[in-house]
Amino acid sequence: MSDSDSQNYLHRVEPNYSGQRLDQVAAEVFNHFSRARLQSWIKAGQLTVDGSQRKPKDKLIGGELLQLVAIVEAEERWLPQSIPLDIIYSDEHIAVLNKPAGLVVHPGAGVPDGTLLNGLLHHFPELVNIPRAGIVHRLDKETSGLMVVARSLAAHTSLIQQLQDRSLGREYEAVVMGELTGGGKIDKPMGRHPTNRIKMAVLENNAAAKQAITHYRLLTRYSRYTHIACKLETGRTHQIRVHMAYIKHPLIGDPVYLGRQRWLAGTAEPLKQVLANFPRQALHAKKLTLIHPESKQEHSWQVELPEDMQALLSALRTDKENMSDDGY
């Protein structure tokens, strides 16, 4: 591949973006590129609206067709770093990996390096020519599990399209506070929290909110806690964490949406110690399903829960058994 290449992207603007600036909408729908780069492409006429060049500050009404001819140049500001990665599948088009909890996906404010992206550039040097080193979706720093990375521009376009049309399947397992009696569907729009900018929130009757849909089902109900599986229709930031907190079942260990509460009233002392020491939100991306960009065949991968979540479930089982032995 040369130091620069081009790829076409199309996106029909959803009605909920009505009244927003072109550069703001572009940053949302083409979020695998930086806002600065998108603004430069708008000014250069490489990102058009219904075939016409517009200014970054121009307002959209919804329904317009955005066409982006992305000139992709080698990213020189990110350094390859020898970071161990658990790569479970790789070919010339895609790589699938199992991200550990604690690893930041992409460099950002306060995290200039030491991220998954830096490790990918070390393992796959050609990713220097792919937007964001092939990263098309993210996991929160403390969420573990499966991610797919594009290793070619064609694969990048295909995976972005699958994310947009919701054909890329992502299934998670989580452990939440409280006893759920069954599964359900949470269809609540989300956006940035109005007063706390590090948080996301359910925002009803808000034009800036985006549709967010989470399906969940019960795996095991313990005493005061529940092990669930979640399937995403949409992929909003913190979606599972926000939706489960919204229905009053926040994830165990969640530092943002659970706050300082580490256990529920009546929890036995041995389990309290486990919950107090659990270091992160109990969330794991267990299954990934996609259409392979080259073969067009459906592929699926699964990975087991990491040791910390397995230990948490073991403690919950022991606690439930002890409760039964005590006659509760």
N, C-alpha and C positions, 0 to 999 in steps of 0.2 A: 504494500500500500504506500502511496506517496505521502509527503508531509501534510498534504491537504486533500480533501475529497468532499463531495457534496451528496446530500440526501434530501428527498422531499418528504414533508410532513403536512397532513391536512387535518383540520379540526373544525367542526361546526360549533359555533359559540352557543352555549346553553342560555336559556332565558334568564337564569338567576344572575348572570353577569351584566344584565342591563344597567347602564349608567356608569360602568367602570371603564377606566382608561385602557387603551389597547395594550400598553406595556405591562399593566398590572394583570390583565387577562392572559397575556402571552406567558408571563412568568408562572402562572398557575397551570396552564394546560401544556406548556412545553417545559416543565420544571426540571427536566434533565439537562437543560442549558442554564447558564447563569443569566441573571436579569441584565447585567451590563452588556453581555454578548447579544441578547435578544434586542435590546434597544439599538445597538449598532446595526443589526440586521434590518430593523424597521426603517431606520434612517437611510440605509443603503438600498431599500426597496426589495430586499430578499424575503421579508415577511410582509405579505400583502393581505388586504381585506377585500373579499369579493373581486380579486384580481387587480385592485387599485392600491397604489402606495398611499399610506396615511402617516400621520405624525404619532409619536409615542403617546402624547397626551390626549389624542382624539378619543371620544367616548363611543362605546359600542351599545347597541340596543338588544342584541341577542339574535341568533339566526344567521349571522354572517359566517362566511367560510374563510378561515384563516389558512393561508398557504405559506409554508416556510421552506425556502431552499437554503438548507444549512450548509455553510462551508466549514467543514470540520478541520481544524488545524491541530497539530500536535500540542498537547498540554505540557508546558515546560515548568510550570510552577509547582507541580506535585512531584515529589521525589520517590522513586522506588525504595522500599525498605523490606528487609528480610524478616517478615512477620509470619509465624506459622499459621497456615490455613488448612482447614479440614475440607479438602475438595473431594466431593463424592462422585462427581461425574464431570467429564470435560471432553469436548471435541473442538473442531475448528470454528464452530459457530457459537457455542454457549459453554458456560461452566456453571455447575451447581455446587454450592458449598454450605456447610453447616457452621453458622456463625456462633461463636461462644458469647455468653453474657459478658458484658464489660468492654467489648470492643466497639468503638465508635465507627460508623460506616464511612463517613465522609469528612474531610477536614472542614473546619468552620471556626467561628469565633472561640478563641481559647484552646482550640485543638488543631494546631497547624499540621501535625503529622502523627505517625503512630496509629493510623486508621486502617480499616479494611481496604480502602482505596490504595493506600501506599503499598500494602501487601500484595494487592492484585497486580500492580504495575511491576513488582519484582517477579512474580510468578509468570505473568503473561505480558511481556514488554510491548507487544503490539497494541495493547489497550491504550497506549499514549495517544493513539489516533481515533479513539472512540469517545464520544461525549461522556464526561464523568467516569472515565475508565470502564465503561460498559455497565455501570450501575443504573438499573432502571426502576428499582423500588428499594425501600429501606426497611430496616428493623431498628427499633430504639436501641440505644446503647446496652441496656440491661435486659433486652429480649434476646433469647437464643433461637437458633433454628435455621431453616432453609431459605436461601436466596438464590436467584438466578442472575447471571451476568452475561451480557452480550459480548462476544469476541469478534464480531464483524459489524459493519454498518447496516447490512441487510438484516442481520439478526436483531440489532438494536431497534430498527424500525418495526419489525414484526412483534417484538416483545412489548414495545410501547403501545402498539395497536391492540394487542391482547389485553393489556391493562385497561385501556380506554373502553374496549367493548366488553370487558368483564369476563373474558373467556380464560384468563389466567387464574387458576384456582389456588387459593391459599387457605389451609386449615391449621388451626392452632389448638393447643390445649392450655388451660388455665386453671388456677385454683382460686376460688373467690370466698369472700366472707359471707356467712349466712347459709341457710339450707334451702336450696332451690327444689321445687317439687316436680319440675319438668323443664322442657326446652321452650324456645320461643324465638321471636323475631323482633329486633329493635330497629325501627325505621325512623330515625331522628336526625335532622340536619345538624351539621357541626361547623364550627369556625373557631377563630382565635378568641380566647376568653376576653370579655370586654375590659377587665381591669388588671388581670394578671397575664402578662404577655408570654410567659413560659408555659401556660396551660392552654389546652383546647377545651371546648365546652359544647353542650347541646344548645343550639340557638334556634328557637322557633320563631317564625314570623320575622326573620331577618334576611334581607336581600343578599347579604354577604355570605350566608351559610351555604354549605354544599350538602347535597344528599349523602347520607351515610346509612348503610344497611348492614347489620350484623345478625347472623343466625347462630343460635347456641343450643346445645343439647346436653342433657345430664349424662355424665359418665358414672360417677359414684357420689352418693350423698353421705357425708360424715356427720359427726356431732358438731353442729354449728358452722360447718364449712362444706364446700361442694367442689368437686372436680368436674370441669366441663370441657366440651369441645366447641370451638367457634369457627364459623366459615364466613369469610368476608365476601360481600358483593362489591363493595367499594373499598378504597384503600386510603382513608383519611389518616392524618397524623394522630397517633394515640387512640385510634378508633375503638378498639376493644376495651381499652382501659377507661375511656370516657363513657362508653355505652353501658358497661357493667356498673360503673359508679353511679350512673344516672338512675338505674333501676335498684339502687341501694345494695348492690352486691359487688363492691370494689375488689380488685385483685389483692390477694395477700402480698404484703411487702411493697406495695406501690408507693414510692416516696412522694408522688405528686398528688394522686387522687385518693389515697387512703389517709394521708397525713400522718399524724403521730400515733394513731391507733394501731396497735400491733396484734391485738386479739380481742375476741368478744367476751362479754361477761359470762362467767361460769366455766371458762376454759380451765382445764386441769393444769397444775403447775408444770409437769414435764413438757406438755405441749406448748405452754407459754414460753418456755426457754427456746424451743425450736423456732417458734414464730418470731420471737424477739431477735434471733440471730439470722433469720432468713434475709439475705442481702439485697434482694431485688424484687421487682414485680414477678409473680409466678406466671410467666407467659412464655410459651415455646411454639415456634412455627414448625409444626410437625410434618406437614404434607404439602407438596407443591406439584401442581399439574399444569401442563402447558402443551401447546402445539409446536412441535419442533420447527424452527424457521426454514430448514432445508427440506426435510422429509415430509413435512406436513402431517406427521403422525403424532398422536397424543402420547405423551410421556408423563410418568408420575414417579415421584421419589418420596420416601418417608424416612425419618430418623427418630430414634428413641429419645425419650426425655433425658435431659442431662442429669448428672448425679445429684445436684442440689434439689431438683424437683422430685426425683425418685425418693430421696431421703425425707422430703416434706410429706409426700404421700404415705410413706411407711410410718411416719410419726402419727399421721391422722388415722391410719388403720389401727395402730396400737391403741391410740386414745379411744377409738370407737369400741374396740374389743374390751378394753378396761371398763368402759361405761356399761357394756352389756354384762360383764362379770359382776359388777356392783348392783345389778338389778334395775338399771335405768331403762 
